[in-house]
Amino acid sequence: MIRSLIEEIALFLLPFAAFALWLIFRRKAPHDLAHWDGRGAILTLIGLLLVAAALAWTGFTAERESGSYVPAHTENGKLVPGGFK
């Protein structure tokens, strides 16, 4: 769960990092707020679109289990883990 959360955060921050690299390539200071003025909303929108596209892609291509889920239960005093059968 943590890994997928980190991946989504990284996808959101990707446009900001790309813009900062572009500023460095153009020999401008990326920490100067004048270069970022007016671009924060666009970069945020691009980041959100990347996250939404990644979530949709994962939803469409994820493996699906067929069958029914059997919850964890006890048999003869032993715990049997749940799973799909």
C-alpha positions as CSV (number, residue, x, y, z in Angstrom):
1,M,0.0,0.0,0.0
2,I,2.8,2.4,0.9
3,R,4.5,1.6,-2.4
4,S,1.5,2.6,-4.5
5,L,1.1,5.8,-2.5
6,I,4.7,6.7,-3.1
7,E,4.3,6.0,-6.8
8,E,1.3,8.3,-7.0
9,I,3.1,11.1,-5.2
10,A,6.1,10.7,-7.5
11,L,3.8,10.9,-10.5
12,F,2.2,14.0,-9.1
13,L,5.6,15.7,-8.5
14,L,7.0,14.7,-11.9
15,P,5.8,17.8,-13.8
16,F,7.3,20.1,-11.1
17,A,10.7,18.2,-11.3
18,A,10.6,18.4,-15.1
19,F,10.0,22.2,-15.0
20,A,12.8,22.6,-12.5
21,L,15.1,20.7,-14.7
22,W,14.0,22.8,-17.7
23,L,14.8,26.0,-15.7
24,I,18.2,24.6,-14.8
25,F,18.8,23.7,-18.5
26,R,17.9,27.3,-19.4
27,R,20.4,28.5,-16.8
28,K,17.8,30.1,-14.6
29,A,17.5,29.6,-10.9
30,P,14.7,27.1,-10.1
31,H,14.4,28.4,-6.5
32,D,13.5,31.9,-7.8
33,L,9.7,32.2,-7.4
34,A,9.4,34.6,-10.3
35,H,10.0,31.7,-12.7
36,W,7.2,29.7,-11.2
37,D,4.7,32.5,-11.2
38,G,1.5,31.5,-12.9
39,R,2.7,27.9,-13.7
40,G,1.8,26.3,-10.4
41,A,-1.9,25.7,-11.4
42,I,-0.9,24.2,-14.8
43,L,1.7,21.9,-13.2
44,T,-0.8,20.8,-10.5
45,L,-3.4,20.0,-13.2
46,I,-0.8,18.0,-15.2
47,G,0.2,16.1,-12.1
48,L,-3.4,15.3,-11.2
49,L,-4.0,14.1,-14.7
50,L,-1.0,11.9,-14.5
51,V,-2.2,10.4,-11.3
52,A,-5.7,9.9,-12.6
53,A,-4.4,8.2,-15.8
54,A,-2.2,5.9,-13.7
55,L,-5.1,5.0,-11.5
56,A,-7.3,4.3,-14.5
57,W,-4.6,2.2,-16.1
58,T,-4.1,0.2,-13.0
59,G,-7.9,-0.3,-12.7
60,F,-8.2,-1.5,-16.3
61,T,-5.1,-3.8,-16.4
62,A,-5.1,-5.3,-12.8
63,E,-5.4,-9.0,-12.5
64,R,-8.8,-10.1,-11.3
65,E,-9.5,-13.1,-9.2
66,S,-12.3,-15.3,-10.4
67,G,-14.3,-17.3,-7.8
68,S,-15.6,-16.3,-4.5
69,Y,-13.7,-15.1,-1.4
70,V,-13.7,-17.3,1.6
71,P,-12.9,-15.3,4.8
72,A,-10.5,-16.5,7.4
73,H,-12.0,-19.1,9.7
74,T,-11.1,-21.8,12.2
75,E,-11.1,-25.5,11.4
76,N,-10.3,-28.0,14.2
77,G,-9.0,-25.2,16.4
78,K,-6.6,-23.9,13.8
79,L,-6.8,-20.6,11.9
80,V,-7.2,-21.1,8.2
81,P,-6.4,-17.9,6.2
82,G,-8.9,-16.5,3.8
83,G,-8.5,-16.4,0.1
84,F,-10.2,-16.9,-3.3
85,K,-11.5,-20.4,-4.2
